[in-house]
Amino acid sequence: MNGIINYIKPPGITSSDAVVDFKRLLGTKKVGHAGTLDPAAAGVLPITVGRSTRLFDYLLHSDKVYIGEILLGVATDTYDTCGAVVRKSPVSASAEAIRDAMAALTGDIRQAPPMYSAVKVGGKRLHQLARKGRDVYVAPRGVTVSAFELLDMPAPDRARFRVQCSKGTYVRTLAHDLGAALGCGGCLSLLIRTRNGDFGIEDARTLDQLREAQANGTLGDMLIPPDAPLQRFPAVTFPEACEARFRNGMTLPAALASGPVPEGTELVRLYCGAAFLGLARVGRETGETTVKLHCTLT
């Protein structure tokens, strides 16, 4: 069984817990996930199965989209409502002020990950250091926030939002930084990921639905082919007879392809006949264009 399952993670479990659930469900150790979600968060968590786990690095290229809620007037050490409260302040921010503060956090920005995160420093994860009472400086990283929008305010201290951002963006940090900009503090109280690259929540499946499909023998129908989320890479097809040569690590001239090999591109989806082999690298050797399997599914 090879492919990707568009899973909707419920709140209350880690992304690693979800992988364990799928290993039990599918009876295989070859399971991974693309794009970690915090335990308190819910939403789209693509699960890679079988040899598709090798495509992990190429599944996280696109923006992620979230909806959520920020609790204003409360700052915590984890930047969400799961942590210890470090500050409480009265809230007087208007919707206009909140929108202005969100606009200032939009675009290409520098963002420091929260101490309670999986980022490693000196071989240790930040959350491990934080639980030992150590506060470590982590240099801010460049991320892109394409949109940070106020949806509504169900209460004076509650701001519901939508955010579209690049991989590596911590929405908890956005909530914290928004509260700091407003002068009252803030923390994330709700987060749902509605899109992760090519995977949307409208097509995601719950674990109960997948268990039912497993019992009915239809789980395979829910597997997304491994090449489906890689459509941004051009497709190149070679004759079936070339498959063994590619799998043995050989570099083949592009002239053997069944169609043109696009110029000016580095990676392509490689097919031999109808079989998808993986991603291949396009190069040049002795004046001719060549193709070599780069990330194989075998």
Order of alpha helices (4+ residues) and beta strands (2+ residues): beta-alpha-beta-beta-beta-beta-beta-alpha-beta-beta-beta-alpha-beta-beta-alpha-beta-beta-alpha-beta-alpha-beta-beta-beta-beta
